[in-house]
Amino acid sequence: MTSKTQLPVNLMTEIEGTVQGHRDGHGFVVSDDGASSIYLSPQEMRSVLHRDRVRAKVLRFDRKGRPEGQVLGILERRKTPIIGRLLHEGGVWLVAPEDRRYGQDILIPPKAIASAQAGQVVAVELTEAPSLHAQPVGRVSEVLGGIDDPGMEIEIAVRKYEVPHKFGDDVMAQTAKLPDKVRPADRKGRIDLTDVPLVTIDGEDARDFDDAVYCEPAAVGRSKKPNGWRVLVAIADVSHYVKPGEPLDREAYERATSVYFPRRVIPMLPEKLSNGLCSLNPEVERLSMVCDMLITAEGEIHAYQFFPAVICSHARFTYNEVAAIIGNTRGPEAQRRAELVPHLLNLYDVYRALLKGRGVRGAIDFDTTETQIVCDDNGRIAKIVPRTRTEAHRLIEECMLAANVCSAEFIEKGKHPALYRVHEGPTPEKRQTLKNYLKALGLGMHLGEEPLPSEFQAIAQATKERPDAAQIHTMLLRSMQQAIYTPTNSGHFGLAYEAYTHFTSPIRRYPDLLVHRVIKAILGSGRYGLILPPVVSSVGNFKKGKPGATLPKAPVKRAKIKMSAEETVAWEVAGVHCSANERRADEASRDVEAWLKCMFMRERLGEDYGGTVSTVTSFGLFVQLDGLYVEGLIHITELGGDYFKFDEVRQELRGERTGVRYSTGDRVRVQVSRVDLDSRKIDFRIVREGQGPLGEATSRGKRRGGGGGGREGARGGDEAFDSAQAKLADVQRRDREVKRGGKSSGRGSKKGAAPSLRAEQRAQQSPQPAGKKAPTRKSVRRRG
């Protein structure tokens, strides 16, 4: 349920906390300080809903010493609408929540369905809370539309994850009063850089431009000849227009980040700012904060300064354009931009120097394949393609990293509180798990008690040509902690920086906006007093009246900055809020991508594909399909009649009787057997293992010993396997029929809902291969 260390609780201990439901029906009460949790049985979960705040008591401990408890009382009911599908079953209207963690269907009186029709997606407000003996009752407050309507997956996600997606009237009124261009009064106290040929370099589909760059050779130190570079990184000055205490600031803080979906963005700021007044569009004057740096030939930042400026972007480049120009300075792309090509080549030269500095620091750099979803006009996936990371991408990345490091150092030297971007290395437990894994693979790579980023990078470099490189790199990533925003600086492990902030994207990230305000305060010899705007809701999960109660454990290193108790709490709460909203945005984006992939694969049910095992778990194998970049699960029950044991150290499944092993990187041939849109799950079954797309057949899995050599041995093994598979399938089929029959006979009244149409509807959505029945809803939940 959680990776945090569980603090001990005693029998009859009472805690207050938030309910976290599980799709299997049980749940947990997580204490307000996040230090302990109590298991709630499915029976106890009947009287509460996911995200309710409750008081609970420990009643007993299970065999592993984990506390199980009882809900004593409800402290606060979650009041946000619940999103789900409206169903009409046996004369009863009900809504099946989109988020399975709610665990219960919601009854809807006939007069409370508004204009909704059966099968449509709706938002529901509760009118009667659940109890041990009655389901929750609600009314339809919003009709979103049909499940297959274009863009429905995004409408569901923004409500499911409570992403603010509508700007209030006061916000829009303030935005309307803002100017359309830079006014003479705005230029006061700023350096005029409109004649400097700064340019933006972004993706083809980018609409908001946070940053512009420029580079020229420069003499560094006492040299009279150019021996380094001067780099200007100009960032949109959002803080000039978004002031503390105003509606725009309140809305930006509540959102904390822009949320990116395929074909749609939920911006942190209204479009007039994000795509207009604050966007560094070409050939128009814009206000910016500039980081002016001198960089040596070794990639070290020799000196820097910050100042407010007025700039004018001289061109809008795309990554592909810049990559083409760098690759061929006489090509058509270079000919069209001839006057700017020398400046781009200067940027490329300083990029190579910064790469040299990166290598000296020992920063971690994994080669991973990122994918991009290409949608058709109806918002459905047309194809999934690998996202090519060119030298142009890395060039901009290194310039932004340099500016972020300068901002962190500038704030530290100014002894001013701010939000740092902190990324810590592995915990002792994760470090030991990683060491055991590397040892099991026979890798004699050194990993100290206090691992260094350079050690991780050395392992990544030494293993990048191995067939299991992706799994090794994944294990390295998993061993590290998530990056967070916090006022306590303890460095950035992955980038090998002692101090790091986010300065370069204030249009889409609130922490960057705060960093701009702090830098301006230091430049003006003042101090920025953070006063948190009120928010409607926060996913930071801290107890009301005690902000900061659920903060993660403070990093070991602490900044020597004097702050009052109120100031400390304000910065800590801001860090928790922004970190949590960043996670929420990531989860919402992944949910939409999973939905689209399910819709994409629903049209490919029964088709065979080659694939590679990407992850091995105790419950099965995740396989990524060749060319489609879609991942699905081969459940452990689909692996045959053997008993498979998960080896956590080696990250493999091993059959106790046959010795067959499955590990990351294995090639398999699978059939798409099931797609569950509700749970965003794609299931595969093995057709023929060890066969690639060209049809080269090898043995089933991998065996430790010889056994059954030759043609006769192979035939006998296949017959035994087929027999075991047939028996297992027959047992599973009869089990499902019994459960389905019991479920149908037990329903029929209002309190125990009518005979379910959902199993039939989902079976129609997800037709099975011949001879294989669709699982019921309960069996699907049990398998997850």
N, C-alpha and C positions, 0 to 999 in steps of 0.2 A: 504493500500500500504506500509505503514511504521509505525512503532511504535514510531518513534521519535516525539518529540513535534514540531508542525508546527509553525514556527515563522510567525508573521503577515506580509502580503504584501498588498500593496495598489493597487487600480485600475491604470492600465497602468504601473505598476512596471515591469521592465525588469530584467531577470536573465539569467545567463549562466549556463548550466548544461548538464547532460547526460540523454538521453531518456531511459525510462524503459517501454517497451511494455507490454501489457497484452494480454493473449490468447483470450479475448473477442473482441479485435480490438482497444480498446482505449489505452491510455498510460499516462505517467507522465514525466515531466521534473524535475529532482532532481538537485537542485543547487549544485555547486561544494563544498560548505561547508557542504552539507547535511542538512541544517537548514530549507529549505522550498522546496515545490514542487508545480507544476502547472499541472492541469488536461488537457490532450489533447484529443479531440474527435476523433472518428474513421476517420472522414474526414481529420482532421489535421495530423493524423498518416500516411496518404497515401503518404506524401512527405518525410517522415523520416523512419528510421529503428531503431530497438532496439539497444541501446548502441551508437548511434550517439551523438556527442556533438553539442548543438544548443544554439541559443539565442532565448528566448521566452518572450512574454509580456502578462500580465494579462488583459483580456477583460471584465470579469464579475465574479460574485460569485454565487454559487448555493444556494439552500434554507438553507443549513447548514453553509453557509459562506465560503465554500471552493473555492479557486480560479480556474477559467478555463481560458485557454489562447490560444495564437496563436504563431506559429513558425515564427520568423522574419528572421532567416538565419541559415545556416549550418556552424558550426565552424570546424568540423572534422568528416569525414565519417569513420566508422569502416571498416578496411581493411582486417580483418581476413576472411578466407573462411567460407561460410555458408553450413552446412550439411543438406541434404534432400534427398527425393526420387524423381527420375526422372520419369515423367509421360508423356504419349503421348495421348492427348485428342483432338479429332476432327482435327487432322493434326497439332496441336500445341504442341511443346515440352515445358515443364515447370518443375520446381522443387518446391515441397512443403517442406518448411523448417521443419526440425525435431523439432526445438525450436519454439513453437507456438507464442512466443512473437514477432516474426518478422512480423506476421500479414498478409503478402502478399506472393503470389506465385511469383517465379522468371521466367521470360520468357527466353528460351534458343533458339537461332537461330539454324536451322538444322545443320549448319556447325560447331557448337560450342559444340556438345555433345560428342566429342572425340570418344572413342570406347564404350561408355556406352549404355546399353540397357534399355528399359522401365522397371520400377520396381526396378532397382538397386539403391543402396545408393551411392551418389556422393558428392563431395565438389565443391562448385561453387564460382567463383570470379566475382564480379560485374563489368560490363563494362559500364552500364548506370544506374545512380541513379534513384530512384522513384520520381515522381512528383504528383501533385494533379490530373493529367489527364492521367498518364501512369504508368504501372507497371515497376518494376526494370528489367533490362536485364543483363544476365551474361553468363559465359562460364564454362564448366566443367573442373576443374583443376585436379581432382583426382577421380578415380573410386574405391570405397571401396569394392563393391561386392553385392551379393544378400542379401535381408533382413533376410533370414533364415540361412545364413552362420554361422558356429560356431565362436563365438567370435565377431560377428558383433556389438553386443550391447556395447562392450568395445571400439571398433574402433569409434563408433559414439560418445560415452561419452567423450573420451579424446579430440575430436575435438570440440564437442558442448560446452564443458566447458573450452576449450583452455588450456588443461593440456599439458605441454611440455612432449613429449614422445620419442623424438629422441635426442641422444647426438650428439653435433657438432663434426666436424673433429678435431678441436683443443683440445676439451675435451678428445677425444679418444686417440689423439696423446700424450697428457700429461699422461694419465692413463697408456699407454703402456710403458712409461719410468719408472714407479714406480716398486720397487722390488717385488718379489714374497714372500719374507719372511723378518723377522727382521734381519737387518745387524748389525755388531758390532758397527758401528758408531751411530746407533739408540739407543743403550743401554746407551749412555753417559748421566750422570746426573739422572739415574733412579734407583729405588730400585728393586732388584731382588726378586720377589715373586714366582718364578717358582716352588719352593718346597711346597708352600702353596696349599692345596687341594681345590682350588676354583672350583665351578661347575656352569654350566648354567642350567636353568630350564625354558623351553619354551613349546609352543604347538607342537603337532605332526607334523604339516606341516610347522613349522618355518624354514627359511633358513638363516636368518641373526641374529646373536647373539650379542646384544649390551652389555649385562651385565652378570657378574659372581659373585657369593656370597660365603662367608665362615663365619662360626661362631664358637666361642669357649667360654667356661666359663671364666670369668675374675673377678678380684677383683676391685671393683669400690670404689673410695674414700679412706678412711683410713683402710678399712677392709683388713685383711691378708688372708682371705678365699674368694673363688669365691662367689660373691653375685650379679653378673650381667653377661653381655656378651660383648665380643668384636666382632664386625661385620665388615667385609670388603665387600664393594660393589665396584667392579672393572668395569669400563665402557670403552669401546673401545675408544682409543685416535685418533679420526678422525682428530683433529686439527693438528696433526703431519704431516699428508699427504696433507691436504687441506689448502693451505695457502692463505691469503688475496691477491687479485689482480691477481690471476691465473685463467685460464679458468675453472678449477674444482670448484673454489669458486663461480665464476659468475653463473655457471649452478646450483649449489646447492642452491644459494640464490634465483634464479628465480623460481625454483620449490618449495623451502621452506619446502616441506614435501614429503614423499612417499605416493602414492595413492594405496589403497588396493581394489582389485576386487576379486570376486570368481574366483579362478584358475589363477589369474594373478596379478602381482604387477608392478606398474610404479615407479621405485626406484628414490630416490633423488640423489644417487651416482651410478656410473657405477658398474656393477656386480663384477669386479675385486676387488673393495673396499668393497662394501656392503656385498657380500657373501664370500669374500676371505681375503684380507689383514687386514681389520678392523673388521671382524667377529671373535668373540672369539670361534673359532672351537676347539674341543677337541684335546689334545696332540700336539698342536703346540704353539710356543711362539708368543705372541701378545703384542703390546704396549697398555697401558691403563692409565687412570686417576683413582686413588683410593680414595674413601671416607672411612676413618678408624674411626669407632665410638665405644664409650663405652656407653652401655645402661643399665640402672638400672632395678631392678626387677619390678618397677612401670611403666616401659615403657618410662622413660624420657631419653633424650640424655644428658649424663653427660659431655662428651667431644668428640671432633672430630678433624681430621686433613686431609688435602688433599696432595697428592704427585703423581708424575708420576712414573710408574713402568713398569716392564716387567713381564708378568704372563704366566701361562700355564694352561688352563682349564683341570682338571683331568677327567671330564666326561660331557656328554651331557644328561641331564635328561629331561623327559617330565613331564607335570603336572600330568598326570594319574599315571606315575611311582611313583612319590613322594607321591601322595595321597595314593597309595596302600602301600607303605613302612611305612608311618605314621600310617596307619590303621592296619597294621599287620607286625611287625618287624621280624616275622619268616616266612613270605610268600616267594614265589619264586622270586619276584622282589627284596626283601631285601637280599636274598641269593646270587643273582648275583652281588650285589654291597656291599657286607658285609663290606669292609674296609671304605666305605663312609657313612654308615648308622649312626654312632655316630654324624657326623657333620650335617647330615640332621635333626636329633633329636634336636641338639642344635639350629638349625635354627627355628624349630617348637616351642621350648621353648621361644626364644626371640620374635617370632611372637605373642605368647599369651600375653607376657608382653606389646608389642606395642599395641595390641588390648585394653589392660587395659588403656593405656595412651590415646588412641583414645576416649574411653568412657568418660574419665575425661574431655577431651577437648570439648566434645559434638559434634564431627564431624558427619555430616549427612551420613547415610548409608541406601539406599533404596534397598529392595529386588525386583529386576526386572528380567524378563525373557528375556535373549538375545537368538537370534536364529542363526543358522549356515546353510548356503545353501550348500547342497551336490550335486555336478554336475556329470553328466554322461560323457562318452567319447566325446560326441558331444557338451559339454558345456552347456547343458540344465539341469534344475533342476531335480534331481532324487528324492530328498526329502528335507524337511526343518525340522531340529531337534533343540530342545532346547539346548543351550550351557551350559553345566554343569560347575558351578563355584565351584571348590573344595577348600579345605584348602590350597593346594599347590599354587593356584592362589593368594589367599589372603596373603600367606606368602611372595611371591615375591613382591606383591603390597606394603605391609607395609615396606619392606626393601628399595624399590625404593622411597617411600614417605619420609622416614627418610633421605636418601641421598639428595633428592631434598631440604628438609628443611635446611639441613646443608649448602648446596651451597648458598641458599638465605641469610642465616645469615652471612656466610663468606664474601659474596660480600657486604652486608650492612655494616659490621664492617670495611671492606676495603675502604668504601666510594667511590666505583667505579660504574659508570653507567653500567646497564645491562638490559636485558629484563626479567621482572617478569611475572609469570603466575598469573593473577589477576582475581578473581571471586567475584563479588559484590552481596550483598543481594538484596532483592526486592526494587523497587522504591516505593515511597509513594502510587502511583496509584495501582500498583500491590499488595501491602500489603493490601490496603483497599478491593480490589476485593477478595483476599484470605480470609480476616476476614469475609466478608459478606457470602462467600461460606461456611465456617466452621460453622458460626452461623446458616445458613439455614439448615444445616445437624444436628443441635442440639449438636454440639461438643463444650463443654465448655472449650476448650484448650486456654491457655494464649498465646497471640501474642502481644508483646510490640510495642511501636512506633519505636524503633530501634531493630528489631528482632535479636535474637541470633541464631546461628546454633543449639544450644542445644534445643531451643524451637521447631525448625523444626523436630529435631530428636525425641523429645518427642511425637509430633503429629504422626510421622511415626510409632513409636513403639506402641502407643496406638490404632492405627487403622489397624494394619497389619493383624488382623484376620477378619476384616469386609469384606463382599462380595464386597463392593465398594472401597476396599483398593487401587486397581490399579488407579482408578480415583482420589482419594484423593492425592496419591503420585504424580500423573501427575500434578495436580494443584499446589502442592508444588514446583515441578521442574519448572513449567512455570512461577511461581512468581519470580524466581531468574533470574539474568541476565546471558548472555553468558560469558564464560571465554575468556579472550583476553590476548595477549602479549603486554606489555607496560613498558616503563622505570619508570613509576610512580607507586610505590608500595602502594597498599591499602589492601593487605592481600587476603586470599582465604577463602571465606565465607563457602563453602561446606565442606572443609577439616578442618575448624577452625584453620587456621594458620595465624600468623601475617605477614609472608613473605614466599613466595614460588616461586621456579623457576623450570624449566625443565633442568635437568642435565643428565638424564640416557639414552637418545636415540639419540645420535648425528649422527648415521647412517641414521636415517629417519626423523629427525627434525632439521632445521637450527637454531632455537633458542637455542637448546642444544649445538650446535657447538659454538655459540657465548659465552655461559656461560663458556664453557671449556677455550676459549681464555682469558676471563676475569680472571678466577681463576689462570691460568698460569701467567698472567700479575701481579696479586697481589702477587703470590708466588715469583716472580722475582723482587718485589718492583718496578714495572713499571706501565704503564698505556696503556691499549689497545685503540688505536684510530680507531674507526669504520669509514671506508670509504665504502659507499655502492657501490656494483658492478652495472654497467649499466644493465638494463633488457630490453628485447624486448617488453614485455607487463606485466602489473600488474593489478590484480583485486582489488587492494586497492582503485581505483576510486578517486585518488587525481588529482587535476588540474596540468597540466604541468607547471613547473616553480614555483609552490607553494606547495612543498611536505608537507604532513601533514595537508592539508586544510580540509580533511574530517575525521579527527580523531574524535572518540567518545568523549563525554564530559569527561574531566579529572577527575579522582577519587578525593575524598575529601582529603584523606591523601596524603601528598607529601614527597618524600624522600629528606633528607637534603644533597644533593650531588651537588657540584659545577660543572656546565657544561657551556661551551660556547654556544652561540646561534646555531652555526653550529653543534656542538655535540648533542645538544638537538634535533634538527630537524632530524639528522641522526638516532638516536635511536628511535624517535617517528615513523618515516617513516618505519623503519625496523619492528617495532611492528605492524603497520597497514598492511604492506605487508604480514607478516607471518600469522597474524590472518585471513586475507582475503583468503589466499591460503589454509589455513586449512579448511575454510568453503567451498571453491571450491572443495577440495578433498572429503569432506563429501557429497556434493551435487552430484558429479559425481558417487560416490559409491552407493548412494541411487537410482540414476537414473538407474544404471545397475541392481540393485536388483529388482526394480519395473518392468523393462523390463522382466527379467527372470520369475518373478511371473506372469506377464501377459501371457507369453508363456506357463507357467505351467497350468494356469487356462483356457487357450483357449481350451485345450483338455477336459475340464470338464464343458463346457457350457451345461446348462439344468439340471445339477445334483443338488441334495438337500444336504444341510449340516446343522448341528447344529452350533450355534455360540453365541458369547457374545458381547453385545454392548460395544465397547471400548471408543468411543467418541461421544458426542452429539453436533451438530452444528445447526446453524440457517437454514441450507439447507438440513439436513438429519442426518442419523445415520451411523457411521462407525462400522462395525462388523468384529470381528476376528473369523475365522472358527476354529472349534475344530480340533486339531491334525495336521492341515495344516499350521497354523501360517501365514495365508494370510488374509489381510484386504481389505474390499471393502465397497462401499457406497450404502446404501438404500436411494435414493433421497426422499425428503419430499413429492414429488408428488406420490410416491408409497405407502404412508401410509394410503391412503383412501380418502374419500370425505370430511373429516373434515378439518377445518382450524387449523393448528398447530402453536402455538406461542412458541418461544424460550425463556426460562427463564434462563438468563445468570447467575443469582445468584445460582440457584439450578442446573444449567447445565442439563436441561431437556427440552423436547418438550412436550407440553400439548395441547390436542384437546379442542377447545373452546366449541363445542357442546356436545361431548361425555365424556369429562373429561379424556380420555385415555392419559396416560403419558408414555414417554419413557425416561429412564435414564441409565447412565452407570451401567454395571453389569447385565442388563436385559438379559434373555435368549430368543433367537429367532431361528426360523427355516427359512432358506433362500434358494433361488434358484439362481444359477449363471446365470444372464440374459444377460450380455454383457461384452465383453472385448475389450477395445480400446488400441491397442498397441502404436498408435501414441501419445496419451496423457498419457499413463501409468495408465489408470483408469480401475478399475474392478467394475461393478455394480451388485447389488443383488436386488431381490425382495422378499418380505415376502411371505412365503408359509403358515406357521402356527406358530404364535408367542407363546412363553411360552412353547414350546415343546423341551425337551432335546433329546439327541441321543438315549435314551432308550425308547422314545415314550410316556413319561408321559405328558399328555395334561393338560394345565391350561388355565386361561382366557386370552382373547386377551389384551395384555398390562396390564396396571394397571389403575383402576378407582378410583376416589375420593370417590364417594358414592356407595350405593348398586345398585339399578336400575336393572330391568329386571331379578330378581332372578329366579332360577329354570330353568327347561329344556325349557319351552315355551319362557321365556325371552331371553335365549341364542339363540334360533332358530331365534327369531324376529330380534335380533341384528345382527346375521350373514347375514340374508336376506337383511337387510338395507345396511349393509356394502358391500355385493356383488353387490347390485344394484348401489350404489354410485361408486364402482370401475368400473363397466361396463360402466356407463355414462362418467366417467372421461377418461377411455381408448378410448372411441369412439371420444370424443372431441379432445384428443391428436392425434389420428390417422388422423382425418380430417384436423387438423391444419398442420400436417406434410405433407400431400398430397398437400395441397394448396401451402405451401412454396416450396415444391419440384418442383411442376409444374411451379411456378413463376421463380424459379432459372434456370430451363432448358430453358424456353422460352427466358430468358434475356441474354443468352450466345450464342456465335457462331462466333464472330469476334476475331481477335488477341488481341485487347485491352480488350474485355470482354470475356475472355476465352471460349473454346468450351464446349459442353455438357459434364458434369463431369462423369468420370468413377469411381471416388474415392468412392462415396457413395455405388456403386455396389460392388466394391472391398472390402470395409470394411464390407458390409453386408455378403459377402461370408466368410470373415475372422471370423465374429462374428455372426453365425446363432442364431436367436432368438427363444424362446419357441413359440409353436403354438399360432397363434392369436395375436402375438406382433411384430410389424414392427421395423426394425432397425432405430434408429434416424439418421437424416442427420448430416453432419459435423457442420452446424450452430447450430442445436439443441444440439449437444454434447457440443459445446463451451458454449452455454447459460447455460447448466446444471452445468458445472464446477464452 
